[in-house]
Amino acid sequence: MILSTVALYAGFLLIILVLVKPIGGYLARVFAGERTFLDPALRPVERFIYALCGIDAEQEMNSKQYALAFVLFSLAGTLLLYAILREALSLVEKRVISPQELDKCFKWALGLKLAVIGPMELLDVAGLDIYEAVASYLNADLDRSPGVSSYISEKTREKNLGMKTGRGIYDYTPQEAEKLRVARAAKLVAVRKALEGS
């Protein structure tokens, strides 16, 4: 067991050592704006994306542009998350699924999928005809209520506000809440490292 572990680490180290110079050189050329062997394939795609988004590749972002891009990106993410939470609450409120089942379903299906493929890419992968067929009957059943979910309002009236009060959708002891916070942070770091390949 120990010998196989050492061999595994040695093999990994060897791969890193072999790849460090070519990949490092490639990245240095990319960041310096120099030509690379992938340019003939990737430059047209890059130019198309720039043209589609109205971006001048030669002009660098100033602080105001960066701040605006950051705010818009964050706003889009928040709105998408809100839409997901709204629909999730509707499903729980209508007793289509329990909070536990919904969380499990999201973590092991949708959560993993969206970590590696965006929603627009997913539509193309699945097929727009498939989406159109499903949306033609499913959209009528999606939540359209104008107010706050009664499931949430009932809990907030009872002062069950989530982890901070020890009770919300789930119940928490102070020790469980701290353990969940630490575990969540560790998992987020692990997922980010895995996605970044580090």
Secondary structure, DSSP 8 states (H G I E B T S, - for coil): -HHHHHHHHHHHHHHHHHHHHHHHHHHHHHHHT---TTHHHHHHHHHHHHHHHT--TTS---HHHHHHHHHHHHHHHHHHHHHHHHHHHHHHHTTSS-HHHHHHHIIIIIHHHHHHS-HHHHHHHH-HHHHHHHHHHHGGGS---SS--HHHHHHHHTT--BGGGTBSSSB--HHHHHHHHHHHHHHHHHHHHHHHT-
